[in-house]
Amino acid sequence: MNIRFEYPCSLLQPFIECYWSWESDNCEYELHHLPRIIPSMNMEMILFYKEPFSISDRKGDGHRLPQSHFVFWMREAYSLSLPKGKEIGFVAIRFRPGCFSHFYKGTMDELIDPFLPIPEVWGASGEELTERVMEAADFEKLTLEGFLDIGFIKLTERVREEIVLAEVGRPWKANGDLRELNADQFCSFNESGFVKIVWNFHGKGRGEGMKNVWKYSGWYLIVIGVIHNAVGLLLGQDILLEMLADGVINTVNMEYDRNFLFWFLAIGFVWIGTGIHWQSILRTFEKPLPSFLGWGVLLFALIGVAFSPASGIWLFFPLAWMILQPHLLHRA
């Protein structure tokens, strides 16, 4: 199961909280643990490119969700379900509270149904958007030329990193009523009755693997802990056997060698547990670990090397780099 979050460019941040997607791993043995939707004031646009969910309320009444829909004010909780063997696949846009009015010409009082099909809100433009998402079985096949052909203009670009596309129109009309503008005209356009739509896309250029190495910081710390304890068990096996022969309980006492082995292995298990926790955070939030952790690891490694150059403490320098790298790139 892959859940990803992306954040909008600065032009859209006042209106859109995030983009996110959920896709199953195309495995027939994967179990879908679908959450229960609780009442909320969130507003989201959901576009399924695989089987839509079915929902049911507390009374057991339910139906299949539209292929693409807006989620508006939900006054009750709903349970989600998916037929056995079906895969999850959708993309979504989460609007900031009260900001959807910038993308809808009508009054918000008209939007009564909590799951309203996008074509009913944006007309033919919404229907076309739904069809394009359905056709995009592999989103990596979408090209810049394809977006430019359907009326988008390129506002700005960071090579192999990000492209910002835009269009001006009235998506609630049957034909969308798009305006043909260039980037300069888009920025200065202020004619009433139109909306400006801006999308930013993050590219997959060369070197992306190294740029995303922070995603594996937790796994790397787990590996350090495993190596650390493997060395401890190998070098301290005689001491460990003596402790086992003495019954384990209260066998450390004040003996130096047994204390050393106990705390040597204990710190390894702490690193393994910390690595598991870090990796869980990275997988859940899809964001780098805080930079202070990287600086802390770097300081630990420098002090350790100063006291014991001929040791495995050198393994912590790559870990510090993995944590700090995205923060340093962002500053650059």
Buried (B, 14 or more C-beta within 10 A) or exposed (E): EEEEBEBBBEBBEEBBBBBBBBBBEEEEEEEBEBEEBEEEEBBBBBBBBBBBBBBEEEEEEBEEBBBBBBBBBBEEEBBBEBEEEEBBBBBBBBBBEEBBEEBBBEEEEEBEEBBBBBBBBBBBBBBBBBEBBBEBEEEEEEEBEEBEEEBBBBBEBEEBBBBBBBBBBBBBBEEBBBBEBEEEEBEEEEEEEBBBBBBBBBEEEEEEEEBEBBBBBBBBBBBBBBBBBEBBBEEBEEBBEBBEEEEEEEBBEEBEEBEBBBEBBEBBEEBBEBBBEBBEBBEEEBEBBEBEBBBEBBEBBEEBBEEEEEEEBEBBBBBBBBBBBBBEEEEE
